[in-house]
């Protein structure tokens, strides 16, 4: 679950999906690629949607967009944007799909004003109640594995944000240099060599 996804969220999802898939051990004389299980990276995005449409669930697989052919692999990324549930939450629970009820449960469980709605969803969707019990009874090893995974994700997320902030600062300084070189009449190719900016970034200064 991500409260405030940033612009790198799609790449982040792909990274952890790949990590999940390749963590399967198929070494051994009796193992082959056919023994790989399906892996699902399910992302619950809470406060900010990342896709500009009204669809709250997107399912991604490896796909040849140009020829319309699926790779037919076994790794999936499912993105659920909880910020798009306002209208769905107004529907009668009985008219919601199972997926909509799950999404409403995750989105509004912390909201005291939606407690009645959440309780109705739990009563209607037996799987949600069962999932809650499973979470209460997971083993110590599973908790530790989840804790380590969470710590790893936090460290990588923090590192990525720090690097991005540094690059933003470097780009800002490079743009200042490029602007000064343009004032001095230097050609774009020379400015590109000195600043490592792209031609589009430099030419955008002319606008």
C-alpha positions in Angstrom: 0.0 0.0 0.0 1.3 3.4 -1.0 -0.2 6.6 0.5 1.3 9.1 -1.8 2.7 7.5 -5.0 5.3 9.6 -6.9 6.2 9.8 -10.6 8.3 6.7 -10.3 5.5 4.5 -9.0 5.1 2.5 -12.2 8.8 1.7 -12.4 8.8 0.8 -8.7 6.0 -1.6 -9.2 7.8 -3.3 -12.1 10.9 -3.6 -10.0 9.2 -5.3 -7.1 7.1 -7.5 -9.4 10.3 -8.8 -11.1 11.9 -9.3 -7.7 8.9 -11.3 -6.5 8.9 -13.5 -9.6 12.7 -14.3 -9.7 12.7 -15.1 -5.9 11.2 -18.5 -6.8 13.8 -21.3 -6.5 13.6 -23.7 -9.5 17.1 -25.1 -9.1 17.4 -28.9 -8.9 17.3 -31.8 -11.3 13.5 -32.2 -11.1 12.8 -28.5 -11.7 12.3 -26.4 -14.9 10.7 -23.1 -15.9 7.3 -24.8 -16.0 7.4 -24.9 -12.2 7.4 -21.1 -11.9 4.2 -20.0 -10.2 2.2 -17.0 -11.2 3.2 -13.9 -9.2 1.1 -10.9 -8.5 2.3 -7.4 -7.5 -0.8 -5.8 -6.1 -0.5 -2.1 -5.4 -3.1 -0.1 -3.4 -2.6 3.6 -4.0 -4.4 5.7 -1.5 -4.3 9.4 -1.9 -3.3 10.2 -5.4 -4.2 8.4 -8.7 -1.4 8.0 -11.3 -3.6 7.3 -14.3 -5.8 10.0 -15.8 -9.0 8.0 -16.2 -12.0 7.0 -14.1 -11.0 3.3 -13.9 -9.8 2.3 -10.4 -8.3 -1.0 -11.3 -5.6 -1.6 -14.0 -4.1 -5.0 -14.8 -0.7 -5.1 -16.5 1.1 -7.9 -18.2 4.1 -8.0 -20.6 2.5 -7.1 -24.0 3.6 -6.4 -27.5 1.7 -3.2 -28.0 2.5 -2.8 -31.7 1.2 -6.2 -32.7 -1.3 -6.8 -30.0 0.4 -10.0 -28.6 0.7 -11.0 -25.0 4.0 -12.6 -23.9 1.9 -15.2 -22.1 4.1 -15.0 -19.0 3.2 -15.5 -15.4 3.9 -12.1 -13.7 1.2 -9.6 -13.2 0.9 -6.1 -11.8 -2.4 -5.0 -10.5 -2.9 -1.3 -9.6 -5.9 -0.3 -7.5 -6.3 3.4 -7.1 -8.4 3.9 -4.0 -8.7 7.7 -4.5 -11.2 6.9 -7.3 -13.8 5.2 -5.1 -15.9 8.1 -4.1 -18.8 7.3 -6.5 -18.5 3.5 -5.9 -18.8 4.0 -2.2 -22.2 5.6 -2.8 -23.6 2.4 -4.4 -25.6 -0.1 -2.3 -23.2 -2.8 -1.1 -25.3 -5.5 -2.8 -24.7 -3.8 -6.2 -20.9 -3.6 -5.8 -18.7 -6.2 -7.4 -16.5 -8.3 -5.1 -13.5 -6.2 -6.2 -15.3 -3.0 -5.4 -16.2 -4.2 -1.9 -12.5 -5.2 -1.2 -11.4 -1.7 -2.4 -14.0 0.0 -0.3 -12.8 -2.1 2.7 -9.2 -1.0 2.2 -10.0 2.6 1.5 -12.4 3.3 4.3 -11.5 1.0 7.2 -9.6 3.8 9.0 -12.4 6.3 8.4 -14.7 6.4 11.4 -17.5 8.1 9.4 -17.6 5.1 7.1 -17.7 2.5 9.8 -21.3 1.5 9.0 -20.4 1.0 5.3 -17.3 -1.0 6.2 -19.2 -3.3 8.5 -21.8 -3.9 5.9 -19.1 -4.8 3.4 -17.6 -7.2 5.9 -20.9 -8.9 6.5 -21.6 -9.2 2.7 -18.2 -10.3 1.7 -17.1 -13.4 3.6 -13.6 -13.4 2.2 -12.9 -10.0 3.8 -13.7 -11.3 7.2 -11.6 -14.4 6.6 -8.7 -12.3 5.4 -8.8 -10.3 8.6 -8.6 -13.6 10.6 -5.6 -14.8 8.5 -3.8 -11.5 9.2 -4.2 -12.0 12.9 -2.8 -15.6 12.7 0.2 -15.2 10.4 3.3 -16.9 11.7 6.3 -15.1 13.3 8.5 -16.0 10.3 6.0 -14.5 7.9 5.9 -11.3 10.0 9.6 -11.1 10.0 9.8 -11.6 6.2 7.2 -8.8 5.8 9.2 -6.5 8.1 12.4 -7.1 6.2 10.7 -6.5 2.9 9.2 -3.3 4.2 12.5 -2.1 5.5 14.2 -2.8 2.1 11.4 -1.0 0.2 11.8 2.0 2.6 15.5 2.2 2.1 15.3 2.0 -1.7 12.5 4.5 -1.9 14.4 7.0 0.3 17.6 6.5 -1.8 15.6 7.0 -5.0 14.1 10.3 -3.7 17.4 11.6 -2.5 19.1 10.8 -5.9 16.1 12.4 -7.7 16.4 15.6 -5.6 20.1 15.8 -6.3 19.5 15.4 -10.0 16.8 18.1 -9.9 19.4 20.4 -8.3 22.0 19.6 -10.9 19.5 20.2 -13.7 18.5 23.5 -12.3 22.1 24.6 -12.1 22.7 23.4 -15.7 19.7 25.4 -16.9 21.1 28.5 -15.4 24.4 27.9 -17.2 22.7 27.1 -20.4 20.6 30.3 -20.2 23.8 32.4 -19.7 25.5 30.7 -22.6 22.5 31.4 -24.8 22.7 35.1 -23.8 26.3 35.1 -24.9 25.3 33.7 -28.2 26.8 30.2 -27.8 25.5 27.5 -30.2 23.1 24.8 -28.9 25.6 21.9 -29.6 28.2 23.6 -27.5 25.7 24.2 -24.7 24.8 20.5 -24.8 28.4 19.5 -24.4 29.0 21.8 -21.4 25.7 21.2 -19.5 24.8 17.6 -20.6 21.2 18.9 -21.1 19.2 17.6 -24.1 18.4 19.8 -27.1 14.8 19.9 -26.1 15.6 21.1 -22.6 17.9 23.9 -24.0 15.4 25.0 -26.7 12.6 25.1 -24.1 14.5 28.1 -22.6 13.6 30.0 -25.8 9.9 29.8 -25.1 
